[in-house]
């Protein structure tokens, strides 16, 4: 897959109830539904890897990686009905969210 000139949107979620398998599954189901946004070129739902190095932060519950063709496509995603539904349906699940956006240098 060619990523040159892509817009990368990385989201990390920390659950309010980190021991709840039901909350984890609900968040993952919400992200799976969100993957239906047409502007997504690629997506990946991830769980923390079992890596143990000082530079690795694996304290999050779920990661959500998105690749868009452009910043404009990512802007469309932000106001897309599926994205707004995901937030409305799942925001009660997370305690913290961090987003990292990146563009080609």
N, CA, C and O atoms as a GROMACS GRO file, in nm:
protein
  420
    1UNK      N    1   0.084  -0.118   0.000
    1UNK     CA    2   0.000   0.000   0.000
    1UNK      C    3   0.088   0.124   0.000
    1UNK      O    4   0.183   0.134   0.078
    2UNK      N    5   0.057   0.216  -0.085
    2UNK     CA    6   0.131   0.342  -0.095
    2UNK      C    7   0.078   0.440   0.008
    2UNK      O    8  -0.041   0.473   0.009
    3UNK      N    9   0.166   0.487   0.096
    3UNK     CA   10   0.125   0.583   0.198
    3UNK      C   11   0.176   0.724   0.170
    3UNK      O   12   0.143   0.817   0.243
    4UNK      N   13   0.256   0.740   0.064
    4UNK     CA   14   0.311   0.872   0.034
    4UNK      C   15   0.197   0.973   0.017
    4UNK      O   16   0.098   0.946  -0.050
    5UNK      N   17   0.214   1.087   0.080
    5UNK     CA   18   0.117   1.198   0.077
    5UNK      C   19  -0.014   1.165   0.148
    5UNK      O   20  -0.112   1.238   0.132
    6UNK      N   21  -0.018   1.058   0.224
    6UNK     CA   22  -0.138   1.023   0.299
    6UNK      C   23  -0.146   1.105   0.428
    6UNK      O   24  -0.046   1.160   0.475
    7UNK      N   25  -0.265   1.112   0.483
    7UNK     CA   26  -0.288   1.173   0.613
    7UNK      C   27  -0.313   1.059   0.711
    7UNK      O   28  -0.406   0.980   0.692
    8UNK      N   29  -0.231   1.049   0.815
    8UNK     CA   30  -0.240   0.942   0.914
    8UNK      C   31  -0.306   0.997   1.041
    8UNK      O   32  -0.263   1.099   1.095
    9UNK      N   33  -0.409   0.928   1.088
    9UNK     CA   34  -0.485   0.968   1.206
    9UNK      C   35  -0.482   0.850   1.304
    9UNK      O   36  -0.541   0.746   1.278
   10UNK      N   37  -0.411   0.870   1.417
   10UNK     CA   38  -0.393   0.764   1.515
   10UNK      C   39  -0.463   0.804   1.645
   10UNK      O   40  -0.439   0.912   1.698
   11UNK      N   41  -0.548   0.716   1.695
   11UNK     CA   42  -0.626   0.746   1.816
   11UNK      C   43  -0.602   0.635   1.918
   11UNK      O   44  -0.604   0.516   1.884
   12UNK      N   45  -0.578   0.675   2.043
   12UNK     CA   46  -0.558   0.581   2.152
   12UNK      C   47  -0.664   0.606   2.258
   12UNK      O   48  -0.686   0.720   2.299
   13UNK      N   49  -0.730   0.498   2.303
   13UNK     CA   50  -0.839   0.505   2.399
   13UNK      C   51  -0.800   0.436   2.529
   13UNK      O   52  -0.742   0.327   2.528
   14UNK      N   53  -0.831   0.501   2.640
   14UNK     CA   54  -0.821   0.441   2.773
   14UNK      C   55  -0.963   0.427   2.826
   14UNK      O   56  -1.037   0.525   2.830
   15UNK      N   57  -1.001   0.308   2.866
   15UNK     CA   58  -1.136   0.283   2.914
   15UNK      C   59  -1.155   0.332   3.057
   15UNK      O   60  -1.063   0.329   3.138
   16UNK      N   61  -1.278   0.378   3.088
   16UNK     CA   62  -1.313   0.413   3.226
   16UNK      C   63  -1.308   0.289   3.314
   16UNK      O   64  -1.268   0.296   3.430
   17UNK      N   65  -1.351   0.176   3.257
   17UNK     CA   66  -1.352   0.049   3.330
   17UNK      C   67  -1.257  -0.047   3.259
   17UNK      O   68  -1.302  -0.134   3.183
   18UNK      N   69  -1.127  -0.034   3.281
   18UNK     CA   70  -1.030  -0.112   3.205
   18UNK      C   71  -1.041  -0.263   3.219
   18UNK      O   72  -0.991  -0.337   3.135
   19UNK      N   73  -1.106  -0.311   3.324
   19UNK     CA   74  -1.121  -0.455   3.342
   19UNK      C   75  -1.249  -0.511   3.280
   19UNK      O   76  -1.274  -0.632   3.286
   20UNK      N   77  -1.330  -0.424   3.220
   20UNK     CA   78  -1.458  -0.466   3.163
   20UNK      C   79  -1.441  -0.517   3.020
   20UNK      O   80  -1.414  -0.438   2.928
   21UNK      N   81  -1.456  -0.647   3.001
   21UNK     CA   82  -1.449  -0.705   2.866
   21UNK      C   83  -1.567  -0.658   2.782
   21UNK      O   84  -1.554  -0.645   2.660
   22UNK      N   85  -1.681  -0.632   2.846
   22UNK     CA   86  -1.799  -0.584   2.774
   22UNK      C   87  -1.774  -0.444   2.717
   22UNK      O   88  -1.808  -0.418   2.602
   23UNK      N   89  -1.714  -0.355   2.797
   23UNK     CA   90  -1.684  -0.220   2.749
   23UNK      C   91  -1.582  -0.226   2.636
   23UNK      O   92  -1.595  -0.153   2.537
   24UNK      N   93  -1.482  -0.310   2.649
   24UNK     CA   94  -1.382  -0.326   2.545
   24UNK      C   95  -1.448  -0.372   2.415
   24UNK      O   96  -1.421  -0.316   2.309
   25UNK      N   97  -1.534  -0.472   2.423
   25UNK     CA   98  -1.601  -0.524   2.304
   25UNK      C   99  -1.695  -0.420   2.244
   25UNK      O  100  -1.709  -0.413   2.122
   26UNK      N  101  -1.760  -0.340   2.327
   26UNK     CA  102  -1.849  -0.236   2.275
   26UNK      C  103  -1.768  -0.130   2.200
   26UNK      O  104  -1.811  -0.083   2.094
   27UNK      N  105  -1.653  -0.092   2.253
   27UNK     CA  106  -1.568   0.007   2.185
   27UNK      C  107  -1.519  -0.050   2.052
   27UNK      O  108  -1.522   0.020   1.950
   28UNK      N  109  -1.474  -0.173   2.051
   28UNK     CA  110  -1.427  -0.236   1.927
   28UNK      C  111  -1.540  -0.245   1.825
   28UNK      O  112  -1.519  -0.219   1.707
   29UNK      N  113  -1.660  -0.283   1.870
   29UNK     CA  114  -1.774  -0.290   1.778
   29UNK      C  115  -1.805  -0.152   1.720
   29UNK      O  116  -1.838  -0.140   1.602
   30UNK      N  117  -1.794  -0.049   1.803
   30UNK     CA  118  -1.816   0.088   1.754
   30UNK      C  119  -1.714   0.126   1.649
   30UNK      O  120  -1.749   0.190   1.549
   31UNK      N  121  -1.588   0.089   1.670
   31UNK     CA  122  -1.483   0.119   1.571
   31UNK      C  123  -1.505   0.039   1.443
   31UNK      O  124  -1.482   0.091   1.334
   32UNK      N  125  -1.548  -0.086   1.456
   32UNK     CA  126  -1.576  -0.165   1.337
   32UNK      C  127  -1.686  -0.100   1.253
   32UNK      O  128  -1.676  -0.097   1.130
   33UNK      N  129  -1.789  -0.047   1.318
   33UNK     CA  130  -1.895   0.024   1.245
   33UNK      C  131  -1.840   0.152   1.182
   33UNK      O  132  -1.877   0.187   1.070
   34UNK      N  133  -1.752   0.219   1.253
   34UNK     CA  134  -1.692   0.343   1.204
   34UNK      C  135  -1.605   0.320   1.080
   34UNK      O  136  -1.584   0.412   1.000
   35UNK      N  137  -1.556   0.199   1.064
   35UNK     CA  138  -1.471   0.168   0.948
   35UNK      C  139  -1.548   0.178   0.816
   35UNK      O  140  -1.489   0.169   0.709
   36UNK      N  141  -1.680   0.197   0.823
   36UNK     CA  142  -1.760   0.213   0.703
   36UNK      C  143  -1.753   0.351   0.640
   36UNK      O  144  -1.814   0.373   0.536
   37UNK      N  145  -1.680   0.443   0.699
   37UNK     CA  146  -1.665   0.576   0.641
   37UNK      C  147  -1.590   0.564   0.508
   37UNK      O  148  -1.480   0.508   0.503
   38UNK      N  149  -1.650   0.614   0.402
   38UNK     CA  150  -1.597   0.596   0.266
   38UNK      C  151  -1.458   0.656   0.246
   38UNK      O  152  -1.381   0.606   0.165
   39UNK      N  153  -1.425   0.762   0.319
   39UNK     CA  154  -1.298   0.830   0.300
   39UNK      C  155  -1.178   0.752   0.356
   39UNK      O  156  -1.063   0.785   0.327
   40UNK      N  157  -1.205   0.649   0.437
   40UNK     CA  158  -1.095   0.570   0.493
   40UNK      C  159  -1.027   0.489   0.382
   40UNK      O  160  -1.091   0.409   0.314
   41UNK      N  161  -0.899   0.511   0.366
   41UNK     CA  162  -0.820   0.435   0.269
   41UNK      C  163  -0.777   0.302   0.334
   41UNK      O  164  -0.768   0.199   0.267
   42UNK      N  165  -0.751   0.308   0.464
   42UNK     CA  166  -0.710   0.191   0.541
   42UNK      C  167  -0.739   0.218   0.687
   42UNK      O  168  -0.736   0.333   0.730
   43UNK      N  169  -0.768   0.113   0.764
   43UNK     CA  170  -0.786   0.130   0.907
   43UNK      C  171  -0.732   0.006   0.979
   43UNK      O  172  -0.716  -0.101   0.920
   44UNK      N  173  -0.704   0.023   1.107
   44UNK     CA  174  -0.654  -0.088   1.189
   44UNK      C  175  -0.701  -0.065   1.332
   44UNK      O  176  -0.679   0.042   1.388
   45UNK      N  177  -0.765  -0.165   1.390
   45UNK     CA  178  -0.803  -0.163   1.531
   45UNK      C  179  -0.702  -0.251   1.604
   45UNK      O  180  -0.683  -0.367   1.567
   46UNK      N  181  -0.638  -0.197   1.707
   46UNK     CA  182  -0.534  -0.274   1.774
   46UNK      C  183  -0.549  -0.275   1.925
   46UNK      O  184  -0.611  -0.188   1.984
   47UNK      N  185  -0.489  -0.376   1.984
   47UNK     CA  186  -0.475  -0.388   2.129
   47UNK      C  187  -0.328  -0.376   2.162
   47UNK      O  188  -0.244  -0.404   2.077
   48UNK      N  189  -0.295  -0.334   2.283
   48UNK     CA  190  -0.153  -0.319   2.318
   48UNK      C  191  -0.076  -0.449   2.301
   48UNK      O  192  -0.121  -0.557   2.341
   49UNK      N  193   0.040  -0.438   2.240
   49UNK     CA  194   0.129  -0.554   2.226
   49UNK      C  195   0.196  -0.580   2.361
   49UNK      O  196   0.209  -0.490   2.444
   50UNK      N  197   0.238  -0.702   2.381
   50UNK     CA  198   0.304  -0.741   2.507
   50UNK      C  199   0.453  -0.708   2.499
   50UNK      O  200   0.537  -0.796   2.518
   51UNK      N  201   0.484  -0.583   2.471
   51UNK     CA  202   0.622  -0.538   2.466
   51UNK      C  203   0.658  -0.469   2.597
   51UNK      O  204   0.575  -0.399   2.655
   52UNK      N  205   0.779  -0.491   2.641
   52UNK     CA  206   0.822  -0.436   2.769
   52UNK      C  207   0.955  -0.363   2.750
   52UNK      O  208   1.062  -0.415   2.780
   53UNK      N  209   0.943  -0.240   2.699
   53UNK     CA  210   1.061  -0.155   2.682
   53UNK      C  211   1.026  -0.017   2.736
   53UNK      O  212   0.910   0.024   2.731
   54UNK      N  213   1.123   0.053   2.788
   54UNK     CA  214   1.099   0.183   2.851
   54UNK      C  215   1.032   0.282   2.757
   54UNK      O  216   0.958   0.370   2.803
   55UNK      N  217   1.055   0.272   2.628
   55UNK     CA  218   1.000   0.369   2.533
   55UNK      C  219   0.859   0.334   2.486
   55UNK      O  220   0.798   0.412   2.413
   56UNK      N  221   0.806   0.220   2.526
   56UNK     CA  222   0.674   0.175   2.480
   56UNK      C  223   0.568   0.209   2.585
   56UNK      O  224   0.580   0.174   2.702
   57UNK      N  225   0.463   0.279   2.539
   57UNK     CA  226   0.347   0.305   2.624
   57UNK      C  227   0.237   0.210   2.581
   57UNK      O  228   0.174   0.231   2.478
   58UNK      N  229   0.214   0.108   2.658
   58UNK     CA  230   0.107   0.014   2.627
   58UNK      C  231  -0.002   0.020   2.733
   58UNK      O  232  -0.065  -0.081   2.765
   59UNK      N  233  -0.022   0.140   2.788
   59UNK     CA  234  -0.123   0.159   2.892
   59UNK      C  235  -0.264   0.180   2.836
   59UNK      O  236  -0.361   0.176   2.912
   60UNK      N  237  -0.275   0.201   2.708
   60UNK     CA  238  -0.406   0.223   2.645
   60UNK      C  239  -0.482   0.091   2.631
   60UNK      O  240  -0.424  -0.017   2.646
   61UNK      N  241  -0.611   0.100   2.601
   61UNK     CA  242  -0.693  -0.020   2.584
   61UNK      C  243  -0.707  -0.059   2.437
   61UNK      O  244  -0.698  -0.177   2.403
   62UNK      N  245  -0.728   0.040   2.350
   62UNK     CA  246  -0.751   0.016   2.208
   62UNK      C  247  -0.686   0.128   2.127
   62UNK      O  248  -0.691   0.244   2.166
   63UNK      N  249  -0.627   0.090   2.015
   63UNK     CA  250  -0.576   0.190   1.920
   63UNK      C  251  -0.659   0.184   1.792
   63UNK      O  252  -0.712   0.079   1.755
   64UNK      N  253  -0.667   0.298   1.726
   64UNK     CA  254  -0.746   0.311   1.602
   64UNK      C  255  -0.661   0.390   1.505
   64UNK      O  256  -0.642   0.511   1.521
   65UNK      N  257  -0.609   0.322   1.403
   65UNK     CA  258  -0.522   0.384   1.302
   65UNK      C  259  -0.602   0.401   1.174
   65UNK      O  260  -0.666   0.307   1.128
   66UNK      N  261  -0.596   0.521   1.118
   66UNK     CA  262  -0.666   0.550   0.994
   66UNK      C  263  -0.570   0.613   0.894
   66UNK      O  264  -0.483   0.690   0.931
   67UNK      N  265  -0.587   0.578   0.769
   67UNK     CA  266  -0.511   0.640   0.660
   67UNK      C  267  -0.611   0.702   0.564
   67UNK      O  268  -0.705   0.637   0.519
   68UNK      N  269  -0.589   0.830   0.535
   68UNK     CA  270  -0.672   0.904   0.441
   68UNK      C  271  -0.585   0.951   0.325
   68UNK      O  272  -0.464   0.967   0.340
   69UNK      N  273  -0.646   0.975   0.210
   69UNK     CA  274  -0.573   1.029   0.096
   69UNK      C  275  -0.528   1.172   0.120
   69UNK      O  276  -0.429   1.217   0.062
   70UNK      N  277  -0.602   1.245   0.205
   70UNK     CA  278  -0.571   1.387   0.223
   70UNK      C  279  -0.625   1.436   0.358
   70UNK      O  280  -0.707   1.370   0.422
   71UNK      N  281  -0.577   1.553   0.398
   71UNK     CA  282  -0.630   1.618   0.518
   71UNK      C  283  -0.777   1.651   0.499
   71UNK      O  284  -0.855   1.648   0.594
   72UNK      N  285  -0.815   1.683   0.377
   72UNK     CA  286  -0.955   1.715   0.347
   72UNK      C  287  -1.045   1.593   0.372
   72UNK      O  288  -1.156   1.606   0.425
   73UNK      N  289  -0.998   1.475   0.332
   73UNK     CA  290  -1.075   1.353   0.358
   73UNK      C  291  -1.088   1.328   0.508
   73UNK      O  292  -1.193   1.282   0.554
   74UNK      N  293  -0.985   1.356   0.584
   74UNK     CA  294  -0.990   1.341   0.729
   74UNK      C  295  -1.088   1.442   0.788
   74UNK      O  296  -1.159   1.410   0.884
   75UNK      N  297  -1.095   1.562   0.732
   75UNK     CA  298  -1.192   1.662   0.778
   75UNK      C  299  -1.335   1.613   0.755
   75UNK      O  300  -1.422   1.632   0.841
   76UNK      N  301  -1.360   1.550   0.640
   76UNK     CA  302  -1.492   1.494   0.611
   76UNK      C  303  -1.526   1.386   0.713
   76UNK      O  304  -1.638   1.380   0.763
   77UNK      N  305  -1.429   1.302   0.743
   77UNK     CA  306  -1.446   1.195   0.843
   77UNK      C  307  -1.489   1.252   0.978
   77UNK      O  308  -1.576   1.196   1.045
   78UNK      N  309  -1.429   1.364   1.018
   78UNK     CA  310  -1.458   1.421   1.151
   78UNK      C  311  -1.605   1.457   1.169
   78UNK      O  312  -1.657   1.449   1.280
   79UNK      N  313  -1.673   1.496   1.060
   79UNK     CA  314  -1.814   1.534   1.070
   79UNK      C  315  -1.907   1.431   1.005
   79UNK      O  316  -2.027   1.456   0.990
   80UNK      N  317  -1.852   1.318   0.965
   80UNK     CA  318  -1.931   1.213   0.901
   80UNK      C  319  -2.033   1.158   1.002
   80UNK      O  320  -2.000   1.143   1.120
   81UNK      N  321  -2.155   1.128   0.958
   81UNK     CA  322  -2.257   1.074   1.050
   81UNK      C  323  -2.212   0.948   1.126
   81UNK      O  324  -2.248   0.932   1.243
   82UNK      N  325  -2.134   0.861   1.063
   82UNK     CA  326  -2.086   0.741   1.135
   82UNK      C  327  -1.989   0.778   1.247
   82UNK      O  328  -1.988   0.714   1.353
   83UNK      N  329  -1.906   0.881   1.226
   83UNK     CA  330  -1.813   0.926   1.329
   83UNK      C  331  -1.890   0.990   1.444
   83UNK      O  332  -1.860   0.964   1.561
   84UNK      N  333  -1.987   1.072   1.412
   84UNK     CA  334  -2.067   1.137   1.516
   84UNK      C  335  -2.148   1.034   1.595
   84UNK      O  336  -2.164   1.047   1.716
   85UNK      N  337  -2.198   0.931   1.528
   85UNK     CA  338  -2.272   0.823   1.596
   85UNK      C  339  -2.178   0.746   1.688
   85UNK      O  340  -2.214   0.713   1.801
   86UNK      N  341  -2.056   0.716   1.639
   86UNK     CA  342  -1.959   0.646   1.722
   86UNK      C  343  -1.933   0.723   1.851
   86UNK      O  344  -1.934   0.665   1.960
   87UNK      N  345  -1.911   0.853   1.840
   87UNK     CA  346  -1.885   0.935   1.959
   87UNK      C  347  -2.004   0.931   2.053
   87UNK      O  348  -1.988   0.909   2.173
   88UNK      N  349  -2.124   0.951   1.999
   88UNK     CA  350  -2.245   0.951   2.082
   88UNK      C  351  -2.265   0.816   2.152
   88UNK      O  352  -2.303   0.811   2.270
   89UNK      N  353  -2.240   0.708   2.080
   89UNK     CA  354  -2.263   0.573   2.134
   89UNK      C  355  -2.155   0.524   2.229
   89UNK      O  356  -2.181   0.442   2.316
   90UNK      N  357  -2.032   0.575   2.213
   90UNK     CA  358  -1.919   0.515   2.285
   90UNK      C  359  -1.845   0.609   2.381
   90UNK      O  360  -1.760   0.563   2.457
   91UNK      N  361  -1.875   0.738   2.380
   91UNK     CA  362  -1.796   0.830   2.463
   91UNK      C  363  -1.805   0.799   2.612
   91UNK      O  364  -1.714   0.833   2.688
   92UNK      N  365  -1.912   0.734   2.654
   92UNK     CA  366  -1.924   0.698   2.795
   92UNK      C  367  -1.825   0.589   2.835
   92UNK      O  368  -1.805   0.565   2.954
   93UNK      N  369  -1.764   0.523   2.737
   93UNK     CA  370  -1.672   0.412   2.765
   93UNK      C  371  -1.531   0.457   2.800
   93UNK      O  372  -1.461   0.390   2.875
   94UNK      N  373  -1.489   0.571   2.745
   94UNK     CA  374  -1.349   0.608   2.762
   94UNK      C  375  -1.328   0.715   2.868
   94UNK      O  376  -1.412   0.803   2.889
   95UNK      N  377  -1.212   0.703   2.931
   95UNK     CA  378  -1.167   0.800   3.030
   95UNK      C  379  -1.078   0.904   2.964
   95UNK      O  380  -1.076   1.020   3.003
   96UNK      N  381  -1.003   0.859   2.864
   96UNK     CA  382  -0.903   0.944   2.801
   96UNK      C  383  -0.887   0.901   2.657
   96UNK      O  384  -0.895   0.782   2.624
   97UNK      N  385  -0.865   1.000   2.570
   97UNK     CA  386  -0.836   0.975   2.428
   97UNK      C  387  -0.721   1.065   2.389
   97UNK      O  388  -0.720   1.184   2.422
   98UNK      N  389  -0.624   1.010   2.319
   98UNK     CA  390  -0.514   1.090   2.262
   98UNK      C  391  -0.510   1.064   2.113
   98UNK      O  392  -0.521   0.950   2.068
   99UNK      N  393  -0.495   1.172   2.037
   99UNK     CA  394  -0.490   1.164   1.892
   99UNK      C  395  -0.354   1.216   1.843
   99UNK      O  396  -0.304   1.318   1.890
  100UNK      N  397  -0.295   1.141   1.749
  100UNK     CA  398  -0.174   1.185   1.681
  100UNK      C  399  -0.205   1.187   1.532
  100UNK      O  400  -0.239   1.083   1.474
  101UNK      N  401  -0.194   1.303   1.470
  101UNK     CA  402  -0.212   1.316   1.326
  101UNK      C  403  -0.076   1.341   1.262
  101UNK      O  404   0.007   1.414   1.318
  102UNK      N  405  -0.053   1.282   1.146
  102UNK     CA  406   0.077   1.298   1.080
  102UNK      C  407   0.058   1.310   0.929
  102UNK      O  408  -0.032   1.251   0.870
  103UNK      N  409   0.147   1.389   0.868
  103UNK     CA  410   0.152   1.404   0.724
  103UNK      C  411   0.293   1.374   0.676
  103UNK      O  412   0.388   1.371   0.754
  104UNK      N  413   0.306   1.351   0.547
  104UNK     CA  414   0.437   1.323   0.485
  104UNK      C  415   0.530   1.443   0.505
  104UNK      O  416   0.488   1.558   0.492
  105UNK      N  417   0.654   1.417   0.535
  105UNK     CA  418   0.751   1.527   0.551
  105UNK      C  419   0.805   1.570   0.416
  105UNK      O  420   0.887   1.661   0.409
   0.00000   0.00000   0.00000
